[in-house]
Structures are given as C-alpha cells and as structure tokens.
Amino acid sequence: MERGARILAGVFTGILLARYLGPGPLGIYSYALSFILLFSPIISLGYDPMLPRDILFEKDKWSEILGTSIFLRFAGSLVAILFIWGFTLFDTSMANETRTMIRVLSFSFLFYPFNVFDIWFRASLKSKNASISKIIALVIVNCLKIYFIWRKAPLITFGWIYVCEFIVNGILQLVFYIRTEPYKIFQWSANKNRIRFIFRESWPLLVSSFSFMIYNRIDQIMIGNMLDSKEVGIFAAADKISDIPVALIMVVNGSIYPFLAASFKNNLAFFHRQYMLLTELYTFISYLMLVVVIFVGGWIISIYPQSFAAGTLVLKINFIGLVFVFNSGLRNSYLSLSGNQRFLLYTTLASAILNITLNFFLIPVFGINGAAWASAISEFTALLLMNSAFPKIRFVFRVQMKGFLLLSIFARNKNLLEY
C-alpha cells in the first residue's frame, strides 16, 4: 500500500511540478538530485541488503548491529556531504542556482541514517510502523508541494520540501521505534569488530550500488554538462513517465518473492516453470506498453506543456529499453535465490561504464535522444546479453531468450517449458 501510494503521489505531484516549473527549472532540480544521489551509496556502504539478515540471525547482538550501523551511516552522510560541497566549491563552471540546489538537497543525507529503523521494523515483522511513518511524510510533503505550486514559490522551495520528507520520516521512525522498544536505544553501541565486518562483507555491494547509481543517473548529469538544463528537464519529464511501470514491477516482485523463494526451496522444477511463465508474461506486457507508446506517445507527453514536446521520442526509446527491463524482471530474484549475486556486480559495473561511453559519443550528435538510446543499449547489454557470458547464469539467458518468443504462454506443448 505504501509503495503504491508513493508511486501515485509521485506521478501526480511530479506532473504538477513539471507543468509549473517548465523544462529549464525542472532541469536544474533534476540535475541537482541526480548529482547528490551519485554519492548516496557512501551512507549505507552497501550494507542495507545484509542488515536484515544480521538482525534476524544475531538477535543477541542487536544493540551492537543497530548502533554500529547508525554510527557508520551518520559518518557516511557527513563524508558524502563534504564530497558534494567540495565538488560544488571547485567547479567554477557550475551555475549558482544549480550549486545552491545541490547543497540544499544534500542536507537530506543527514536523515538517511534513520532508515535503520525502517529496516529493523521490516526485519522484525513490524513493517506497519514503517509504512505509517512513510505515508504521513508522503502526505505532508505532497500537500506542501501542491500548496507552494499554488503560491508560485521559487524553485529553491521545492529543494527544501524534498529535504522535509526525510526529516518528517526520520523523526517518525525514531518515535515509533522508541514507543515499540522503550529505552533500548540507550543500549546501542558501535563496535570496532562489527565495523571491520561490515566493511569486509559489504564492499562488493557498495561497488554495485555506485555502479547502479552511475548507470541510473549519469545521463541527466552528462546532458546538463554537455547541453543545458532545459534539455535535462525535457529528458527528466519523459523519464518520470517511464519510471512508472518500473516502479510497479518492483512492487509486484516484492510481493511474489516469498512464493518464489518457497518454490525454489521445495520444488525446483515448479519454480523453473513459474520463472519461465512470469518472464514471458512480463515480456508480453512490455510489448503491449511499447505498442501503445509508439502510437500515442505524443498524446501521453502532452500531459506536460508544449515546451516538453521534444520528449516524445525519448519516451518511445525508453519503452524500447523497458522491454529488456521487463524481460529480466525476475533476474535479480533468481540470482539472489541461487546465490549468484556477484554477477549483479559484474553486469551493473559493465553497464555503468558502457552507459557513460555511449552518452559521451551519442549526446553531442543526437542530443537527449542519444542519451535515451545509450540507456536502451546498456539495458540490452547488461540485462540480457551479459547473462550469456557466465556459465553459471546462462540459464537466465536461455529463459529470457525464450521469453521474447512467448512460446510457453501460447503453446500447448509442455516440452517448451524444458530448459
């Protein structure tokens, strides 16, 4: 429910904000947000996926685990802010408005450490508290956005509203934790051995997190540096629409993951059939979305003012890339269940390098359309092609290739489900 509400609210207020600001100011905001998010992996050190595991498996050391985690996150947030301010200080080519927006948005990092409470609630099967705090923060922040759009507030106001969401959510998470576990927060402690353990265990995920952020955000930064903020705004507006189906598939995957995990453990052949059929279903849905966007992409982008019309082709190219995203929708779940997460590091790192290279050559020639093609090619390479390069995950490549043909959905021959 909370994720669904976040998606719907984000789409609604995102469209209102884009219509109010226009391409130029929206481009400044999007560039600044992409810039700070490049540094966000420093805060968690890539430890987020392993923290629930340690909370569950080492219940006798919960005070050490939580205390060390929040200590490292506060330290990481300060380091990330210092890096961001350092870059903005020494980059003399950066516009003052962009520099100010980046610095304002970076204050949100001070409240990232409170995400430890969210992870603890979910690991302890008390996620209701985490969801309530996020929904309250979501309602407050989106009401503020609508109010200040109505009041025609300056751009910087929306930077502070972004920070406000983290403040409200962080304070509420802390309050709920104290109410749930009175006085236990005073037992937290940071431990040197735990710090060394976290660094040793999490560094591959830290590299993967950095690679993902580069892959996911570098296009808007390179557009801003090689073109201008107006082009960033147009590109970001089209991206906002493309992000909707991606967010929805992530919600669905989170919901079905426990069932897939049970099938993988108890009946591997049944899991394989589920994996094949769901991959084909996801691919089929992506085909439908692509056809719709090809024919009515111009009408879809018209939810924004005419000044965003150049984003129509970007939107269509993005949905070509989404075919590979949907086709690989269950790839991460399979790699996690089969203990092959390290291949996520290899493919994400390779896709980040490829995306930067392609953007460098395509943006000067094709503008924002070149950036969209760079993302689509990177998605094809990282999410499909590279699976064939590693024998241990070649099964994924075979399933995805069959998924493109939709053989199992429409065929009556059960042998088509063989791998």
C-alpha positions as CSV (number, residue, x, y, z in Angstrom):
1,M,0.0,0.0,0.0
2,E,2.7,2.4,1.0
3,R,4.7,1.8,-2.2
4,G,1.6,2.1,-4.4
5,A,0.7,5.4,-2.7
6,R,4.2,6.7,-3.2
7,I,4.1,5.9,-6.9
8,L,0.7,7.5,-7.5
9,A,1.6,10.6,-5.4
10,G,5.0,10.9,-7.1
11,V,3.4,10.8,-10.6
12,F,0.7,13.3,-9.7
13,T,2.8,15.9,-8.0
14,G,5.7,15.3,-10.4
15,I,3.5,16.2,-13.3
16,L,2.1,19.3,-11.5
17,L,5.7,20.4,-10.6
18,A,6.9,19.9,-14.2
19,R,3.9,21.9,-15.6
20,Y,4.6,24.7,-13.1
21,L,8.4,24.9,-13.4
22,G,8.9,24.3,-17.1
23,P,11.9,22.5,-18.7
24,G,14.6,24.9,-17.5
25,P,14.0,25.0,-13.7
26,L,12.9,21.3,-13.7
27,G,16.2,20.5,-15.4
28,I,18.1,22.3,-12.6
29,Y,16.2,20.4,-10.0
30,S,16.7,17.0,-11.8
31,Y,20.4,17.6,-12.4
32,A,20.9,18.5,-8.7
33,L,19.0,15.5,-7.5
34,S,20.9,13.2,-9.8
35,F,24.2,14.7,-8.7
36,I,23.6,14.1,-5.0
37,L,22.3,10.6,-5.5
38,L,25.6,9.6,-7.0
39,F,27.1,9.9,-3.6
40,S,24.3,8.3,-1.6
41,P,25.9,4.8,-1.6
42,I,28.6,6.2,0.7
43,I,26.0,6.4,3.5
44,S,24.9,2.8,3.7
45,L,28.2,1.3,2.4
46,G,26.1,-1.2,0.6
47,Y,25.1,-2.9,3.9
48,D,21.3,-2.4,3.5
49,P,20.6,-5.9,2.0
50,M,22.6,-7.7,4.7
51,L,21.4,-5.7,7.7
52,P,18.0,-7.6,8.0
53,R,19.9,-10.9,7.8
54,D,22.2,-9.9,10.7
55,I,19.3,-8.6,12.7
56,L,17.5,-11.9,12.3
57,F,20.4,-14.3,12.7
58,E,22.3,-12.5,15.5
59,K,19.4,-11.4,17.8
60,D,21.8,-11.5,20.8
61,K,23.9,-8.7,19.2
62,W,21.1,-6.4,18.0
63,S,22.3,-3.4,20.1
64,E,25.8,-3.7,18.5
65,I,24.4,-4.2,15.0
66,L,22.0,-1.3,15.1
67,G,24.4,1.0,17.0
68,T,27.3,0.4,14.6
69,S,25.0,0.7,11.6
70,I,23.6,4.1,12.5
71,F,27.1,5.3,13.6
72,L,28.5,4.4,10.2
73,R,25.6,6.0,8.4
74,F,25.9,9.3,10.2
75,A,29.7,9.2,9.4
76,G,28.9,8.3,5.8
77,S,26.3,11.1,5.4
78,L,28.9,13.7,6.6
79,V,31.5,12.4,4.3
80,A,29.1,12.4,1.3
81,I,28.0,16.0,2.1
82,L,31.7,17.1,2.3
83,F,32.3,15.5,-1.1
84,I,29.3,17.2,-2.6
85,W,30.1,20.6,-1.2
86,G,33.8,20.1,-2.3
87,F,32.7,19.4,-5.9
88,T,30.4,22.4,-6.0
89,L,33.1,24.7,-4.5
90,F,35.8,23.8,-7.0
91,D,33.5,23.5,-10.1
92,T,33.6,27.1,-11.2
93,S,31.6,26.4,-14.4
94,M,28.5,25.4,-12.3
95,A,25.7,28.0,-12.3
96,N,25.0,29.5,-8.9
97,E,21.3,28.3,-8.9
98,T,22.4,24.7,-9.6
99,R,25.1,24.9,-6.9
100,T,22.6,26.2,-4.3
101,M,20.1,23.5,-5.2
102,I,22.7,20.7,-4.9
103,R,23.8,22.0,-1.5
104,V,20.2,22.2,-0.2
105,L,19.3,18.7,-1.4
106,S,22.5,17.3,0.2
107,F,21.1,18.1,3.7
108,S,18.6,15.2,3.2
109,F,21.6,12.9,3.7
110,L,21.7,13.9,7.4
111,F,18.4,11.9,7.8
112,Y,19.3,8.9,5.7
113,P,20.7,7.1,8.8
114,F,17.1,6.9,10.3
115,N,16.4,4.3,7.6
116,V,18.0,1.8,10.0
117,F,14.7,1.9,11.9
118,D,12.7,1.1,8.8
119,I,15.0,-2.0,8.1
120,W,14.6,-3.1,11.8
121,F,10.8,-2.8,11.6
122,R,10.6,-4.9,8.5
123,A,13.1,-7.5,9.7
124,S,11.1,-7.8,12.9
125,L,7.8,-8.1,11.0
126,K,6.6,-4.8,12.3
127,S,6.5,-3.0,9.0
128,K,3.2,-1.4,9.8
129,N,5.0,1.3,11.8
130,A,7.5,2.0,9.0
131,S,4.7,2.2,6.4
132,I,2.6,4.6,8.6
133,S,5.6,7.0,9.1
134,K,6.3,7.0,5.3
135,I,2.7,7.6,4.4
136,I,2.4,10.5,6.9
137,A,5.6,12.0,5.5
138,L,4.4,11.4,1.9
139,V,1.0,13.2,2.6
140,I,2.7,16.2,4.3
141,V,5.3,16.6,1.6
142,N,2.9,16.3,-1.3
143,C,0.5,18.7,0.3
144,L,3.4,21.2,0.7
145,K,4.3,20.8,-3.0
146,I,0.7,21.5,-4.1
147,Y,0.4,24.5,-1.8
148,F,3.7,26.0,-2.9
149,I,2.9,25.4,-6.6
150,W,-0.4,27.2,-6.0
151,R,1.6,30.1,-4.3
152,K,4.0,30.1,-7.2
153,A,7.0,29.6,-4.9
154,P,10.6,29.9,-6.2
155,L,12.5,26.8,-7.3
156,I,14.6,26.5,-4.2
157,T,11.5,26.0,-2.1
158,F,11.0,22.6,-3.7
159,G,14.5,21.6,-2.7
160,W,13.7,22.3,0.9
161,I,10.5,20.3,0.6
162,Y,12.5,17.3,-0.7
163,V,14.6,17.6,2.5
164,C,11.5,17.9,4.6
165,E,10.3,14.5,3.6
166,F,13.4,12.9,5.1
167,I,13.1,15.0,8.3
168,V,9.5,14.0,8.9
169,N,10.0,10.4,8.0
170,G,13.2,10.1,10.1
171,I,11.6,11.7,13.2
172,L,8.5,9.5,13.0
173,Q,10.6,6.3,12.5
174,L,12.6,7.3,15.7
175,V,9.4,7.9,17.6
176,F,7.8,4.6,16.6
177,Y,11.0,2.7,17.5
178,I,11.2,4.3,20.9
179,R,7.5,3.5,21.5
180,T,8.0,-0.1,20.3
181,E,11.3,-0.7,22.2
182,P,11.3,1.8,25.1
183,Y,14.8,2.6,26.4
184,K,16.6,0.1,24.2
185,I,18.0,2.8,22.1
186,F,20.3,3.7,25.0
187,Q,21.8,0.2,24.9
188,W,23.1,0.8,21.3
189,S,26.9,0.7,20.9
190,A,29.3,0.9,18.0
191,N,31.9,-1.9,17.8
192,K,35.2,-1.9,16.0
193,N,35.0,-5.6,15.1
194,R,31.5,-5.0,13.7
195,I,32.8,-2.0,11.7
196,R,35.5,-4.2,10.2
197,F,33.0,-7.0,9.5
198,I,30.6,-4.5,7.7
199,F,33.4,-3.1,5.5
200,R,34.7,-6.7,4.7
201,E,31.2,-8.0,3.8
202,S,29.6,-5.0,2.1
203,W,32.3,-3.7,-0.3
204,P,31.1,-5.7,-3.3
205,L,27.6,-4.3,-2.8
206,L,29.0,-0.8,-2.3
207,V,30.7,-1.0,-5.7
208,S,27.5,-2.4,-7.2
209,S,25.4,0.4,-5.6
210,F,27.8,3.1,-7.0
211,S,27.6,1.4,-10.4
212,F,23.8,1.3,-10.3
213,M,23.6,5.0,-9.4
214,I,26.1,5.9,-12.1
215,Y,24.1,3.8,-14.6
216,N,20.8,5.2,-13.5
217,R,21.7,8.9,-13.0
218,I,24.7,9.8,-15.2
219,D,22.6,10.6,-18.3
220,Q,21.0,13.6,-16.7
221,I,24.3,14.9,-15.4
222,M,26.0,14.4,-18.8
223,I,23.1,16.1,-20.6
224,G,23.4,19.0,-18.1
225,N,27.2,19.3,-18.7
226,M,27.1,18.8,-22.5
227,L,23.8,20.5,-23.4
228,D,21.8,22.7,-20.9
229,S,19.3,22.5,-18.1
230,K,16.3,22.8,-20.4
231,E,17.2,19.6,-22.2
232,V,17.7,17.9,-18.8
233,G,14.2,19.0,-17.8
234,I,12.6,17.5,-21.0
235,F,14.6,14.3,-20.6
236,A,13.6,14.0,-16.9
237,A,9.9,14.6,-17.6
238,A,9.9,11.7,-20.1
239,D,11.9,9.6,-17.7
240,K,9.2,10.2,-15.0
241,I,6.6,8.5,-17.1
242,S,9.0,5.6,-18.0
243,D,9.7,5.1,-14.3
244,I,6.0,4.3,-13.5
245,P,6.0,0.7,-15.0
246,V,9.4,0.0,-13.5
247,A,8.2,1.0,-10.0
248,L,5.1,-1.2,-10.4
249,I,7.1,-4.2,-11.4
250,M,9.3,-3.7,-8.4
251,V,6.2,-3.7,-6.1
252,V,4.9,-6.9,-7.8
253,N,8.3,-8.6,-7.5
254,G,8.5,-7.7,-3.8
255,S,5.0,-9.3,-3.3
256,I,5.7,-12.6,-5.1
257,Y,9.3,-13.1,-3.9
258,P,8.3,-15.1,-0.8
259,F,6.3,-17.5,-3.0
260,L,9.2,-17.8,-5.5
261,A,11.6,-18.5,-2.6
262,A,9.3,-21.3,-1.3
263,S,9.1,-22.8,-4.7
264,F,12.9,-22.7,-5.2
265,K,13.4,-24.4,-1.9
266,N,10.7,-27.1,-2.1
267,N,10.1,-27.8,-5.8
268,L,12.8,-26.6,-8.2
269,A,11.1,-27.8,-11.4
270,F,7.9,-26.0,-10.4
271,F,10.0,-22.8,-9.7
272,H,11.5,-23.1,-13.2
273,R,8.0,-23.2,-14.8
274,Q,6.9,-20.2,-12.7
275,Y,10.1,-18.3,-13.7
276,M,9.5,-19.1,-17.4
277,L,5.9,-18.2,-17.5
278,L,6.3,-15.0,-15.4
279,T,9.2,-13.9,-17.6
280,E,7.0,-14.4,-20.7
281,L,4.1,-12.6,-19.1
282,Y,6.3,-9.6,-18.1
283,T,7.7,-9.5,-21.7
284,F,4.3,-9.7,-23.2
285,I,3.2,-6.7,-21.0
286,S,6.2,-4.8,-22.2
287,Y,5.3,-5.4,-25.8
288,L,1.8,-4.1,-25.2
289,M,3.2,-1.0,-23.5
290,L,5.7,-0.4,-26.3
291,V,2.9,-0.6,-29.0
292,V,0.7,1.9,-27.0
293,V,3.6,4.4,-26.6
294,I,4.7,4.2,-30.2
295,F,1.2,5.1,-31.4
296,V,0.1,7.6,-28.6
297,G,3.4,8.7,-27.2
298,G,2.8,12.3,-28.4
299,W,-0.6,12.3,-26.6
300,I,1.0,10.9,-23.4
301,I,3.7,13.5,-23.3
302,S,1.1,16.2,-23.8
303,I,0.2,15.9,-20.1
304,Y,3.1,18.4,-19.9
305,P,3.1,21.8,-21.6
306,Q,4.1,22.1,-25.3
307,S,7.7,23.0,-24.2
308,F,8.2,19.3,-23.3
309,A,7.1,18.0,-26.7
310,A,10.6,17.1,-27.7
311,G,10.5,14.4,-25.1
312,T,8.1,12.2,-27.2
313,L,10.9,10.3,-29.0
314,V,12.8,10.0,-25.7
315,L,9.7,8.3,-24.2
316,K,9.4,5.9,-27.1
317,I,13.1,4.9,-26.9
318,N,12.7,4.5,-23.1
319,F,9.9,2.0,-23.7
320,I,12.1,0.0,-26.1
321,G,14.6,-0.3,-23.2
322,L,11.8,-1.3,-20.9
323,V,11.3,-4.4,-23.0
324,F,14.7,-5.6,-21.7
325,V,13.9,-4.4,-18.2
326,F,10.6,-6.4,-18.0
327,N,12.1,-9.4,-19.8
328,S,14.7,-9.5,-17.0
329,G,12.2,-8.6,-14.3
330,L,12.8,-11.8,-12.2
331,R,16.5,-12.0,-12.9
332,N,17.6,-10.4,-9.6
333,S,15.3,-12.7,-7.7
334,Y,16.8,-15.7,-9.3
335,L,20.4,-14.6,-8.8
336,S,19.6,-13.9,-5.1
337,L,17.9,-17.3,-4.6
338,S,20.6,-19.2,-6.4
339,G,23.5,-17.5,-4.5
340,N,24.9,-15.8,-7.6
341,Q,24.5,-12.1,-6.6
342,R,28.1,-11.4,-7.5
343,F,27.1,-11.4,-11.2
344,L,24.9,-8.4,-10.4
345,L,28.1,-6.5,-9.6
346,Y,29.8,-7.5,-12.8
347,T,26.9,-6.6,-15.1
348,T,26.0,-3.4,-13.2
349,L,29.6,-2.2,-13.4
350,A,29.9,-3.0,-17.1
351,S,26.6,-1.3,-17.8
352,A,27.7,1.9,-16.0
353,I,30.9,2.0,-18.0
354,L,29.1,1.3,-21.2
355,N,26.4,4.0,-20.5
356,I,29.0,6.7,-19.8
357,T,30.9,5.8,-23.0
358,L,27.7,5.8,-25.2
359,N,26.5,9.0,-23.7
360,F,29.8,10.7,-24.4
361,F,29.5,9.9,-28.1
362,L,25.8,10.0,-28.7
363,I,24.7,13.1,-26.8
364,P,26.8,15.6,-28.9
365,V,25.3,14.1,-32.1
366,F,21.7,13.1,-31.1
367,G,21.1,15.2,-28.0
368,I,18.7,13.8,-25.4
369,N,17.6,11.1,-27.9
370,G,21.2,9.9,-27.9
371,A,21.1,9.6,-24.1
372,A,17.9,7.6,-24.3
373,W,19.5,5.2,-26.9
374,A,22.5,4.9,-24.6
375,S,20.3,3.7,-21.8
376,A,18.4,1.3,-24.0
377,I,21.6,-0.3,-25.4
378,S,23.1,-0.5,-21.9
379,E,19.9,-2.3,-20.7
380,F,20.1,-4.8,-23.6
381,T,23.7,-5.5,-22.8
382,A,23.6,-5.7,-19.0
383,L,20.2,-7.3,-18.5
384,L,20.3,-9.8,-21.4
385,L,23.5,-10.2,-23.4
386,M,25.9,-10.4,-20.5
387,N,24.0,-13.3,-19.0
388,S,25.3,-15.4,-21.8
389,A,28.9,-14.6,-20.8
390,F,28.8,-16.5,-17.5
391,P,28.2,-20.3,-17.5
392,K,26.6,-20.2,-14.0
393,I,23.8,-17.8,-15.1
394,R,23.4,-18.9,-18.7
395,F,20.1,-20.5,-17.7
396,V,18.8,-16.9,-17.2
397,F,19.9,-16.0,-20.7
398,R,18.0,-19.1,-22.1
399,V,14.8,-18.2,-20.2
400,Q,14.9,-14.6,-21.3
401,M,15.5,-15.5,-25.0
402,K,12.5,-17.9,-24.8
403,G,10.6,-15.1,-23.1
404,F,10.9,-12.9,-26.1
405,L,9.1,-15.5,-28.2
406,L,6.3,-16.0,-25.8
407,L,6.3,-19.8,-26.6
408,S,5.1,-21.1,-23.2
409,I,2.1,-18.7,-22.9
410,F,0.5,-19.7,-26.2
411,A,1.9,-23.2,-26.8
412,R,0.1,-26.4,-25.8
413,N,3.3,-28.4,-25.9
414,K,4.6,-28.7,-22.3
415,N,8.0,-29.6,-23.6
416,L,8.5,-26.0,-24.4
417,L,8.9,-25.4,-20.7
418,E,12.1,-27.5,-20.8
419,Y,15.4,-25.7,-20.3
